[in-house]
Amino acid sequence: TFSSIPEVDVLLANFSSFSQLNQNVSSFQRKFVGEVKRCEELERILAYLVQEINRADIPLPEGETSPPAPPLKQVLEMQQLQKLEVELREVTKNKEKLRKNLLELIEYTHMLRVTKTFVKRNVEFEPTYEEFPPLENDSLLDYSCMQRLGAKLGFVSGLINQGKVEAFEKMLWRVCKGYTIVTYAELDEPLEDPETGEVIKWYVFLISFWGEQIGHKVKKICDCVFWSRWTCDYLYTVLHKTEDYLRQVLCKAAESVYSHVIQVKKMKAIYHMLNMCSFDVTNKCLIAEVWCPEADLHDLRRALEQGSRESGATIPSFMNTIPTKETPPTLIRTNKFTEGFQNIVDAYGVGSYREVNPALFTIITFPFLFAVMFGDFGHGFVMFLFALLLVLNENHPRLNQSQEIMRMFFNGRYILLLMGLFSVYTGLIYNDCFSKSVNLFGSGWNVSAMHSRVLQLDPSVPGVFQGPYPLGIDPIWNLATNRLTFLNSFKMKMSVILGIIHMTFGVILGIFNHLHFRKKFNIYLVSVPELLFMLCIFGYLIFMIVYKWLVYSAETSRVAPSILIEFINMFLFPASETNGLYSGQEHVQRLLLVVTALSVPVLFLGKPLFLLWLHNGRSCFGVSRSGYTLIRKDSEEEVSLLGSQDIEEGNNRMEDGCREMTCEEFNFGEILMTQVIHSIEYCLGCISNTASYLRLWALSLAHAQLSDVLWTMLVRVGLRVDTTYGVLLLLPVIALFAVLTIFILLIMEGLSAFLHAIRLHWVEFQNKFYVGAGTKFVPFSFRLLSSKFSDDVA
């Protein structure tokens, strides 16, 4: 029964994911499809009730706690909602009919009153003819006619809304050829439209016509334009009583509609889960297969025992662990701090089972790379304060129920917090606060010794450079004319160093994957050649940058060789000798190129040839599966390993017929092609990915320049105005500066840096070791169900 499900759900949540055992059975032929349809019908009825309650402006109570799944007796009571729906529809229909009749009678009363003035006016001002009988002898409402020379005089009156008057006149003129007389009068008060319920202005019209044929045309025209022509105070009483009764029924329904909506959702979720189980006709029981973390098996067994005990089942539920070769789903336990970073990784792909999870390292590397592009002390501090405000008020109910954009900021509040904090740090390193530098420790440059009107800093001039700034870049560079030249060189080299370290770390993480999955041959034939290729070329580039920083000073900087030229000469082998950075440089570079050249064929052919040797060159031994987890089902690599000796454990058990199986499934050409494609992608990617990290320099430069332009065009203009009007002008200038800073530099530039940081992690970092081809572990839990009325009505 459902009564035991709530307690069991508390225990089952987050560690039981059900498997589909009825894949070969149609969705319409499963055991509990009828119950699912009944739940969908109850959802439709409840959605109708919520719609009527909202229309009547009755507040909908939402409980703070989720109601439990209903017991069997309450399920039968909930099925009585169909009678309530029928009653509500009937009462609503009667109310609408009464309201329409009342509006018609009100319009009829106004029509009689106004048309009476038409007739009196015509009698007073028009002459009387002997051929016409007196008007008072005939009834106006019965379309009484008057005989004159054999012609029939008739009248039609009614109400028409203001928007249809012009079209009505044109149609009468064109159809009746002008043989009608139309008189209008506007009502003193607007009336409600019976069709739309909108209160609009109405006009009373009186049409006089001669002849039966014209009369039929006039009546058809009036029917086409939805005019009101007529045939009451008691209707007010009946209508009010009907509305009061309808409101009483809706108020009573509103008291329990919230619990009913949640309970029906839980019932439907339970029946969907039961449809995934197989039905054993012999033993009259349900068999379910679930994935459960090994550490939670005891809790799962306890939950089943508690559910059986509280439901009063005669046969207790029991659990058995079964061996399987299927790849389990991936469960990564997160909290409110790590959830946002895990979502960034999962957006790329859910990790394969037991694969290295990059989210742990993303917690630090993602906000740091963002801050390198967004480095500004002031902007970072504003972002940090905004995120801190969200963190301190994270339990506020309005934040959880806010609009989509605000909810995105709220869900990523801890990401914003670290991004702002790291931006404060990089802003201090760049010495950049709203495009201005802050002199905290005093400059290490003596500008007076330069004897020049142009502030172009040159440390080789004696007496100018007195020592390095204690933290970050010296503030004097903010005033120098060669500021961009210095900063571009610094940030470009910094971007290359950070990028190569980031990518090398990704290759090293791949080694841990191979160690865990007992594939040590991948370490020697894939990871080591990749590291040698990366370090012998780009690692050597980092060495040259750092070596030049340490060895050459300001006095010897003019004779220092160019790193770019030296790096190009490493591959071109120039005929003439160059000075070089150090002695023996040519021999070291040639050694590195030889190692790089040898690592490429190993990377291309090592793994395919090794698997072919395992497949053909050795006897077919059975492989012990202990400690080994299948990542990709039916991959060629797995087939080769299953058909060969387990070189890590040295298992020598023979399996009959395994050679025939592996000979049919092993495909050397496919393995070779896959490895060649991977190797080409890696070798070319090392070059393109290193260049891709230059976006750290480019976005940092763009952010600094935009901030400087905003300060120059607004704040500097306001500060240069004289003291008479300066204060009055400075306030709106600062307000405009704050608005543009938030929308352009914080939101737009922040979003740009955020997207670029995601790209650096997905493309340049994670593709070095992360497959992301797993299936996410989705437990059966009522916490995943929505509890909002808006979702149900939609």
C-alpha positions in Angstrom: 0.0 0.0 0.0 0.9 3.6 -0.4 0.9 4.3 3.4 4.4 2.8 3.8 5.9 4.6 0.8 6.7 7.9 2.5 8.8 6.4 5.2 10.5 4.1 2.8 11.2 7.0 0.4 13.2 8.8 3.1 15.5 5.8 3.2 15.5 5.0 -0.5 16.2 8.5 -1.7 19.6 9.1 -3.3 20.6 5.4 -3.5 18.1 3.3 -5.5 17.7 3.6 -9.2 15.2 1.2 -10.8 16.0 -0.6 -14.1 13.4 -1.2 -16.8 12.5 -4.9 -16.9 9.6 -4.6 -19.4 11.4 -3.2 -22.4 9.8 -5.8 -24.7 6.3 -5.0 -23.4 4.4 -2.2 -24.9 3.6 0.8 -22.7 -0.1 0.1 -23.1 0.2 -3.6 -22.0 2.0 -3.2 -18.7 0.4 -4.2 -15.4 -0.5 -0.8 -13.9 -1.3 1.2 -17.1 -4.9 1.5 -15.9 -3.9 3.1 -12.6 -1.6 5.5 -14.5 -4.5 6.6 -16.7 -6.7 7.1 -13.6 -4.0 9.3 -12.1 -3.8 11.3 -15.3 -7.6 11.8 -15.2 -7.3 13.0 -11.5 -4.6 15.4 -12.6 -6.9 16.8 -15.3 -9.7 17.2 -12.8 -7.4 18.9 -10.3 -6.1 21.2 -12.9 -9.6 22.2 -13.7 -10.3 22.9 -10.0 -7.2 25.0 -9.7 -8.2 27.0 -12.8 -11.7 27.7 -11.4 -10.4 28.6 -8.0 -8.0 31.1 -9.5 -10.8 32.5 -11.6 -12.8 33.1 -8.4 -9.9 34.9 -6.8 -9.7 32.4 -4.0 -6.2 32.0 -2.4 -4.6 28.6 -2.9 -2.9 27.4 0.3 0.5 25.7 -0.2 1.8 23.6 2.6 5.3 23.9 3.8 5.7 20.1 4.1 4.9 17.6 1.4 1.9 15.4 2.3 2.5 11.7 2.3 1.3 9.3 -0.4 -2.4 8.5 0.3 -3.6 5.2 1.9 -6.0 3.0 0.0 -9.1 4.4 1.7 -8.1 8.0 0.7 -7.5 6.9 -2.9 -11.1 5.8 -3.1 -12.2 9.1 -1.7 -10.1 11.0 -4.2 -11.9 9.2 -7.0 -15.1 11.1 -5.9 -13.5 14.2 -7.5 -15.2 13.2 -10.7 -18.7 13.9 -9.2 -17.4 17.3 -7.9 -16.2 18.2 -11.4 -19.5 17.3 -12.9 -21.3 19.4 -10.3 -19.0 22.3 -10.7 -19.4 22.3 -14.5 -23.2 22.2 -14.2 -23.3 25.1 -11.6 -20.8 27.1 -13.7 -22.9 26.6 -16.8 -26.1 27.6 -15.1 -24.4 30.7 -13.7 -23.1 31.7 -17.1 -26.6 31.2 -18.6 -28.3 33.3 -15.8 -25.7 36.0 -16.2 -26.3 36.1 -20.0 -30.1 36.3 -19.5 -29.6 39.1 -17.0 -27.5 41.1 -19.4 -30.0 40.6 -22.1 -32.8 41.9 -20.0 -30.8 44.9 -18.9 -30.0 45.7 -22.5 -33.7 45.2 -23.4 -34.7 47.7 -20.7 -32.2 50.3 -22.0 -33.4 49.7 -25.5 -37.1 50.3 -24.6 -36.2 53.5 -22.8 -34.2 55.0 -25.6 -36.4 53.9 -28.5 -39.4 55.4 -26.7 -37.7 58.8 -27.0 -37.2 58.1 -30.7 -40.9 57.6 -31.3 -41.9 60.6 -29.2 -39.5 62.8 -31.1 -40.8 61.7 -34.5 -44.4 62.3 -33.4 -43.7 65.8 -32.2 -41.7 67.1 -35.2 -43.1 65.2 -38.2 -46.4 66.1 -39.9 -49.3 63.7 -39.8 -50.9 62.2 -43.0 -54.4 61.0 -43.4 -53.2 57.9 -45.2 -51.3 56.7 -42.1 -53.3 55.2 -39.2 -52.4 56.5 -35.7 -49.1 55.1 -34.4 -50.6 54.5 -30.9 -53.0 51.9 -32.2 -50.2 49.4 -33.0 -47.6 47.7 -30.8 -44.0 48.8 -31.4 -42.6 45.5 -30.2 -44.8 43.4 -32.6 -43.4 45.2 -35.6 -46.8 46.8 -36.4 -47.1 48.0 -39.9 -48.8 51.0 -41.5 -50.4 51.0 -44.8 -49.6 53.7 -47.3 -50.2 53.0 -51.0 -49.9 49.3 -50.3 -46.4 49.5 -48.7 -45.6 48.0 -45.3 -43.8 50.1 -42.7 -41.7 48.2 -40.1 -39.3 48.9 -37.2 -36.3 47.0 -35.8 -34.5 48.1 -32.7 -31.7 46.7 -30.6 -28.2 47.3 -29.1 -24.9 47.3 -30.8 -21.4 47.9 -29.4 -19.4 50.9 -30.3 -16.9 49.2 -32.5 -19.4 47.8 -34.9 -21.5 50.9 -35.6 -19.6 52.1 -38.7 -19.5 48.7 -40.4 -23.2 48.2 -39.5 -24.2 51.5 -41.3 -22.1 50.7 -44.4 -23.7 47.2 -44.7 -27.3 48.6 -44.3 -26.6 51.3 -47.0 -25.2 48.8 -49.5 -27.8 46.1 -49.1 -30.9 48.2 -48.7 -30.0 50.9 -51.3 -30.8 53.7 -48.8 -34.5 52.6 -48.2 -33.9 52.6 -44.4 -33.8 55.2 -41.7 -31.3 54.5 -38.8 -31.3 56.4 -35.6 -28.6 55.9 -32.8 -28.4 56.9 -29.2 -25.5 56.2 -26.8 -26.4 54.5 -23.5 -25.5 56.5 -20.4 -23.6 53.7 -18.7 -21.4 50.9 -20.2 -22.6 47.3 -20.1 -20.9 44.0 -20.0 -20.5 42.0 -23.2 -22.2 38.6 -22.7 -19.6 36.9 -25.0 -16.4 38.3 -23.7 -17.3 39.7 -20.3 -15.7 43.0 -21.1 -17.4 46.2 -20.1 -17.9 48.4 -23.2 -20.0 51.2 -24.6 -23.3 50.4 -26.3 -25.6 52.2 -28.8 -29.3 51.8 -29.2 -30.5 51.8 -32.8 -33.9 52.1 -34.4 -34.3 51.1 -38.1 -37.4 52.1 -40.1 -38.0 50.3 -43.4 -40.6 49.8 -46.0 -41.5 46.5 -47.5 -41.1 42.8 -46.4 -38.1 42.1 -48.6 -36.1 44.9 -47.1 -37.3 43.9 -43.6 -35.9 40.3 -44.1 -32.5 41.8 -45.3 -32.4 44.1 -42.3 -33.0 41.2 -39.8 -30.3 39.1 -41.5 -27.8 41.9 -41.3 -28.6 42.4 -37.6 -28.1 38.7 -36.9 -24.7 38.9 -38.7 -23.3 41.7 -36.5 -24.4 40.1 -33.2 -27.0 42.7 -32.4 -29.4 42.3 -29.5 -33.1 42.4 -30.2 -35.6 41.4 -27.6 -38.3 39.5 -26.6 -36.3 41.5 -13.8 -35.2 41.7 -10.8 -35.6 38.1 -9.5 -32.7 37.1 -11.7 -30.4 39.1 -9.5 -31.3 37.0 -6.5 -31.0 33.7 -8.4 -27.6 34.7 -9.8 -26.2 35.8 -6.5 -27.4 32.6 -4.8 -25.7 30.6 -7.5 -22.5 32.5 -7.2 -22.5 32.1 -3.4 -23.0 28.4 -3.7 -20.3 28.0 -6.3 -17.9 30.0 -4.1 -18.6 27.8 -1.1 -17.9 24.7 -3.2 -14.6 26.2 -4.5 -13.5 27.3 -1.0 -14.1 23.9 0.4 -12.2 22.3 -2.6 -9.3 24.8 -2.1 -8.7 23.6 1.4 -7.5 20.1 0.2 -6.5 20.7 -3.5 -2.8 21.2 -2.6 -2.6 17.9 -0.8 -4.6 16.2 -3.5 -2.3 17.5 -6.3 0.9 16.3 -4.5 -0.7 12.9 -3.6 -1.8 12.3 -7.1 1.8 13.1 -8.3 3.2 10.6 -5.9 0.6 7.9 -6.8 1.5 8.4 -10.5 5.2 8.2 -9.8 4.7 5.0 -7.8 2.7 3.3 -10.6 5.4 4.3 -13.1 8.0 2.7 -10.9 5.9 -0.4 -10.5 5.5 -0.7 -14.3 9.3 -1.0 -14.5 9.1 -4.2 -12.4 8.4 -7.7 -13.7 5.3 -9.5 -12.5 5.8 -13.1 -11.3 2.4 -14.8 -11.9 3.4 -18.0 -10.0 4.6 -16.4 -6.8 2.2 -13.4 -7.2 4.9 -10.8 -6.5 6.8 -8.0 -8.2 10.5 -8.3 -9.0 12.5 -5.1 -9.3 16.1 -4.5 -10.2 17.8 -1.5 -8.8 21.3 0.0 -8.8 22.4 0.8 -5.3 25.8 2.1 -4.0 27.6 -0.7 -2.1 27.9 1.5 1.0 24.1 1.8 1.2 23.1 -1.8 0.8 22.4 -2.1 4.6 20.1 1.0 4.5 18.2 -0.5 1.5 17.6 -3.8 3.2 16.4 -1.9 6.3 14.0 0.2 4.2 12.5 -2.9 2.7 12.0 -4.5 6.1 10.4 -1.3 7.4 8.1 -1.1 4.4 6.9 -4.7 4.7 6.3 -4.3 8.4 4.3 -1.1 8.2 2.2 -2.2 5.2 1.2 -5.4 7.0 2.3 -7.6 4.1 2.0 -11.4 4.7 5.1 -12.1 2.6 8.1 -9.9 3.6 10.2 -8.1 0.9 13.7 -9.3 0.5 16.8 -8.3 -1.5 19.5 -10.3 -3.3 22.6 -8.9 -4.9 23.1 -10.3 -8.5 26.3 -10.2 -10.6 26.1 -8.3 -13.9 28.3 -7.2 -16.7 26.3 -4.0 -17.4 28.0 -0.7 -16.7 26.5 0.9 -13.6 25.2 4.4 -13.6 27.4 7.2 -12.2 26.6 8.5 -8.7 28.5 11.6 -7.5 27.4 12.9 -4.2 27.4 16.6 -4.0 26.3 19.4 -1.6 25.1 22.9 -2.2 28.6 24.1 -2.7 29.9 21.5 -5.2 26.6 21.1 -7.0 27.1 24.0 -9.3 30.6 22.9 -10.4 29.4 19.4 -10.9 26.6 20.7 -13.2 29.2 22.4 -15.4 31.0 19.1 -15.9 27.8 17.2 -16.4 26.7 19.6 -19.1 29.7 18.3 -21.1 28.8 14.7 -20.4 28.1 12.5 -17.4 31.2 10.7 -16.3 31.7 7.1 -17.0 31.6 4.7 -14.1 34.6 5.1 -11.7 36.2 7.7 -14.0 38.2 10.6 -12.7 35.8 13.4 -11.9 37.1 16.8 -13.1 34.6 18.7 -10.9 36.9 18.5 -7.9 39.6 20.4 -9.8 37.1 22.7 -11.5 36.3 24.2 -8.2 39.6 26.0 -8.2 40.6 26.1 -11.9 37.3 27.5 -13.2 37.0 30.6 -11.1 40.8 31.2 -11.4 40.7 31.2 -15.2 37.6 33.3 -15.1 39.4 35.8 -12.9 42.4 35.9 -15.2 40.1 37.3 -17.9 38.0 39.4 -15.5 40.8 40.7 -13.3 39.6 43.9 -11.6 39.6 44.5 -7.9 36.5 46.7 -7.9 34.4 44.6 -10.3 35.3 41.4 -8.5 34.4 42.9 -5.1 31.0 43.9 -6.4 30.4 40.4 -7.8 31.6 38.9 -4.5 29.2 41.1 -2.5 26.3 40.1 -4.7 27.1 36.4 -4.4 27.6 36.7 -0.6 24.1 38.3 -0.3 22.6 35.3 -2.1 24.5 32.9 0.1 23.5 34.6 3.3 19.8 34.6 2.2 19.8 31.2 0.6 17.0 30.0 2.8 14.7 32.8 1.8 11.6 31.3 0.1 11.3 34.1 -2.5 14.7 33.3 -3.9 13.7 29.7 -4.5 10.5 30.8 -6.2 12.0 33.7 -8.3 12.0 34.0 -12.1 14.2 31.9 -14.3 17.1 34.4 -14.7 17.3 35.2 -11.0 17.0 31.5 -10.2 20.0 30.8 -12.4 22.1 33.3 -10.4 20.8 31.8 -7.2 21.7 28.2 -8.2 25.2 29.4 -9.1 25.7 31.6 -6.1 28.8 29.7 -4.9 30.3 29.8 -8.3 29.8 33.6 -8.4 31.2 33.8 -4.9 34.5 32.1 -5.9 34.7 34.0 -9.2 34.4 37.3 -7.4 36.9 36.3 -4.8 39.5 35.2 -7.4 38.8 38.3 -9.4 39.7 40.4 -6.4 43.0 38.5 -6.2 43.9 38.9 -9.9 42.8 42.5 -9.7 45.4 43.0 -7.0 48.0 41.3 -9.2 47.0 43.5 -12.2 46.7 46.5 -9.8 43.4 47.4 -11.5 40.4 48.8 -9.7 37.7 50.3 -12.0 40.6 50.9 -14.5 42.7 52.8 -12.0 45.7 51.6 -10.1 46.0 51.7 -6.3 49.3 52.8 -4.7 49.4 50.7 -1.5 53.1 50.2 -0.9 54.7 53.1 -2.8 56.1 53.0 -6.3 59.5 51.5 -7.0 60.3 53.9 -9.9 62.0 57.3 -9.7 60.4 59.2 -12.5 62.4 62.4 -11.9 65.6 60.6 -13.0 64.3 60.2 -16.5 64.5 63.9 -17.4 61.7 63.5 -20.0 58.3 65.0 -20.4 57.0 61.7 -21.9 56.5 59.0 -19.2 57.9 56.0 -21.0 59.4 53.7 -18.4 62.7 52.2 -19.2 64.4 50.3 -16.3 67.8 50.4 -18.1 68.1 54.1 -17.4 70.3 54.5 -14.2 68.4 55.6 -11.1 64.9 55.0 -12.5 64.1 51.5 -11.3 64.7 51.1 -7.6 63.1 47.8 -6.8 60.0 45.6 -7.5 56.5 46.4 -6.2 55.7 44.1 -3.3 52.3 42.8 -4.7 51.4 42.8 -8.4 52.2 45.4 -11.0 53.6 48.8 -10.0 50.9 51.6 -10.1 53.3 53.8 -12.1 52.6 51.7 -15.2 49.0 53.0 -15.3 50.4 56.4 -16.3 53.2 55.2 -18.7 52.9 55.5 -22.4 54.3 52.1 -23.0 51.8 50.5 -20.6 50.1 48.3 -23.1 53.4 47.0 -24.5 54.5 45.9 -21.0 51.1 44.4 -20.0 50.6 42.6 -23.3 54.0 40.9 -23.0 53.3 39.9 -19.4 49.7 38.6 -19.9 50.5 36.8 -23.1 53.4 34.8 -21.5 51.3 34.2 -18.4 48.4 32.8 -20.6 50.7 30.4 -22.4 52.3 29.2 -19.1 48.8 28.6 -17.4 47.5 26.9 -20.5 50.3 24.4 -20.8 50.2 23.6 -17.1 46.4 23.1 -17.3 46.7 20.7 -20.3 49.6 18.8 -18.8 47.6 18.3 -15.7 44.7 16.8 -17.7 47.1 14.3 -19.4 48.4 13.3 -15.9 44.8 12.7 -14.7 44.4 10.3 -17.6 47.1 8.1 -16.0 45.0 7.6 -12.9 42.1 6.4 -15.1 44.4 3.8 -16.7 45.7 2.7 -13.3 42.2 2.3 -11.8 40.9 0.3 -14.8 44.0 -2.0 -14.9 45.2 -0.8 -18.3 48.8 -0.1 -17.6 49.7 -0.6 -21.3 47.8 2.7 -21.9 50.2 4.5 -19.6 53.3 3.3 -21.5 51.8 3.5 -25.0 49.5 6.5 -24.8 50.0 8.7 -21.7 53.8 8.7 -21.6 54.1 9.6 -25.4 51.5 12.3 -24.9 53.5 13.8 -22.0 56.8 13.6 -23.9 55.2 15.4 -26.9 53.7 18.1 -24.8 56.7 18.7 -22.5 59.5 18.4 -25.1 57.9 21.2 -27.2 55.6 23.4 -25.1 57.2 22.6 -21.7 60.5 23.7 -23.2 58.8 26.9 -24.2 57.9 27.6 -20.6 61.5 26.8 -19.6 62.8 29.5 -22.0 60.3 32.1 -20.7 61.2 31.5 -17.1 64.9 31.2 -17.8 64.9 34.6 -19.6 63.1 36.2 -16.7 65.6 34.9 -14.2 68.9 35.2 -16.1 68.6 38.5 -17.9 68.2 41.8 -16.0 67.2 45.3 -17.1 70.8 46.2 -18.0 71.3 43.1 -20.2 67.7 43.0 -21.6 68.8 44.7 -24.9 71.2 41.8 -25.8 68.7 39.1 -24.7 67.6 36.9 -27.6 63.9 36.7 -28.6 62.1 33.7 -27.3 59.9 33.6 -30.4 62.9 33.5 -32.8 64.7 30.9 -30.7 61.5 28.7 -30.6 61.2 28.9 -34.4 64.9 28.1 -34.9 64.4 25.0 -32.9 62.5 23.5 -35.8 64.3 25.2 -38.7 67.9 24.3 -37.8 69.4 27.6 -39.1 72.9 27.3 -40.8 74.3 30.3 -39.0 74.9 30.0 -35.3 72.9 32.2 -32.9 73.8 33.5 -29.5 71.1 31.5 -27.8 69.8 31.7 -24.3 72.4 29.4 -22.8 75.4 27.3 -23.8 74.6 23.9 -25.4 71.1 25.1 -26.3 71.4 23.6 -29.8 72.2 20.1 -28.5 69.4 20.2 -26.0 66.8 21.3 -28.6 67.9 18.5 -31.0 67.6 15.9 -28.2 64.1 17.2 -27.4 63.1 17.0 -31.1 64.4 13.4 -31.4 62.3 12.4 -28.3 59.3 14.2 -29.8 59.8 12.4 -33.2 60.1 9.0 -31.5 57.0 9.6 -29.3 54.7 10.2 -32.4 55.0 6.7 -34.0 54.6 5.1 -30.5 51.5 7.2 -30.0 50.1 6.2 -33.4 51.0 2.4 -33.5 51.9 1.3 -30.0 48.5 0.5 -28.7 47.0 -1.2 -31.8 50.1 -3.4 -32.3 50.1 -4.4 -28.6 46.4 -5.4 -28.7 47.1 -7.3 -31.9 50.0 -9.1 -30.2 47.7 -10.0 -27.3 45.1 -11.3 -29.7 47.2 -13.4 -32.1 50.7 -13.8 -30.6 49.7 -15.3 -27.2 47.4 -18.1 -26.1 43.8 -17.3 -25.2 43.5 -17.3 -21.4 40.5 -16.5 -19.3 40.7 -13.1 -17.7 39.9 -12.6 -14.1 37.4 -9.7 -13.8 38.1 -8.8 -10.2 38.9 -5.1 -9.9 38.2 -4.5 -13.6 35.2 -2.4 -14.7 33.8 -2.3 -18.2 33.7 1.3 -19.5 32.4 0.8 -23.0 30.4 -2.3 -23.8 31.6 -4.4 -26.8 34.6 -2.1 -27.6 37.4 -3.7 -29.6 39.8 -3.0 -26.7 37.7 -4.9 -24.3 37.3 -7.8 -26.7 41.0 -8.1 -27.0 41.6 -8.0 -23.3 38.9 -10.6 -22.6 40.5 -12.9 -25.2 44.0 -12.6 -23.9 46.0 -13.1 -20.7 45.4 -10.8 -17.8 48.9 -9.4 -17.7 48.3 -7.5 -14.4 47.2 -10.6 -12.4 48.7 -13.5 -14.4 45.6 -15.6 -14.5 46.2 -18.8 -16.5 42.8 -20.4 -16.6 41.7 -21.7 -20.1 38.3 -21.1 -21.6 37.2 -23.3 -24.4 36.1 -21.6 -27.6 37.3 -18.1 -26.6 39.7 -17.8 -29.5 36.9 -18.4 -32.0 34.8 -15.8 -30.4 37.5 -13.2 -30.3 38.7 -13.9 -33.8 35.2 -13.0 -35.0 34.8 -9.8 -33.0 38.3 -8.4 -32.9 38.9 -5.8 -35.7 42.5 -4.5 -35.9 41.6 -2.0 -38.6 39.0 -0.3 -36.5 41.4 -0.1 -33.5 44.2 1.3 -35.7 41.9 3.9 -37.3 40.5 5.0 -33.9 44.0 5.4 -32.4 45.3 7.3 -35.5 42.5 9.7 -35.3 43.0 10.2 -31.6 46.7 10.8 -32.1 46.3 13.3 -34.9 43.7 15.1 -32.9 46.0 15.3 -29.9 49.1 16.4 -31.7 47.3 19.1 -33.6 45.3 20.0 -30.6 48.4 20.7 -28.5 49.2 23.5 -30.9 45.7 24.9 -31.3 44.8 24.4 -27.6 47.9 26.3 -26.6 46.9 29.2 -28.9 43.4 28.9 -27.5 44.6 29.8 -24.0 45.7 33.2 -25.5 42.0 34.2 -24.9 43.0 34.7 -21.3 45.2 37.6 -22.5 42.8 38.9 -25.1 39.7 39.1 -22.7 41.8 40.6 -19.9 43.0 43.3 -22.3 39.4 43.9 -23.6 38.0 44.1 -20.1 40.7 46.6 -18.9 40.2 48.8 -22.0 36.4 48.9 -21.7 36.7 49.8 -18.1 39.2 52.6 -19.0 36.9 53.9 -21.7 33.9 54.0 -19.4 35.9 55.9 -16.8 37.3 58.4 -19.3 34.0 59.2 -21.0 31.9 59.6 -17.8 33.7 60.0 -14.5 36.6 62.0 -15.8 34.2 64.4 -17.5 32.2 64.9 -14.3 35.3 65.5 -12.3 36.7 68.2 -14.6 33.6 70.4 -14.4 34.1 73.5 -12.1 32.9 73.5 -8.5 29.8 75.6 -9.2 28.0 73.0 -11.3 30.3 70.0 -10.7 28.5 68.6 -7.7 25.1 68.7 -9.5 26.6 67.0 -12.6 28.6 64.5 -10.7 25.7 62.7 -9.1 23.9 61.7 -12.4 27.3 60.9 -13.9 28.2 58.5 -11.1 24.7 56.9 -11.3 25.1 56.4 -15.1 28.6 55.0 -14.5 27.3 52.5 -11.9 24.5 51.3 -14.3 26.8 50.9 -17.3 29.4 49.2 -15.1 26.8 46.6 -13.9 25.2 45.9 -17.2 28.3 46.1 -19.5 31.3 45.2 -17.4 29.8 42.9 -14.8 27.0 41.2 -16.7 28.0 41.2 -20.4 31.8 40.9 -19.8 31.2 38.5 -17.0 29.1 36.3 -19.1 31.7 36.4 -21.9 34.5 35.4 -19.5 32.2 32.7 -18.0 31.6 31.1 -21.4 35.3 31.2 -22.4 36.2 29.6 -19.1 33.7 26.8 -19.8 35.2 26.3 -23.3 38.8 26.1 -21.8 37.6 23.3 -19.4 35.5 21.4 -21.9 37.7 21.5 -25.0 41.3 22.1 -23.8 41.3 20.4 -20.4 38.7 17.6 -20.1 39.3 16.0 -23.6 42.7 15.0 -22.4 41.3 12.4 -19.9 37.5 12.7 -19.6 35.2 10.5 -21.7 31.9 11.6 -20.3 29.9 8.7 -21.8 28.2 7.5 -18.6 24.6 7.4 -17.4 23.6 9.6 -14.5 22.3 7.8 -11.4 18.7 9.0 -10.9 17.1 7.6 -7.7 13.4 7.2 -7.1 12.5 10.0 -4.8 9.5 12.2 -4.1 11.8 15.2 -3.7 12.2 15.4 -7.4 8.4 16.1 -7.9 7.3 19.6 -8.4 4.9 21.1 -5.8 3.8 24.3 -7.7 0.3 24.9 -9.0 1.6 26.7 -12.0 3.3 23.5 -13.3 0.1 21.5 -12.9 -2.2 24.0 -14.6 0.3 24.3 -17.5 
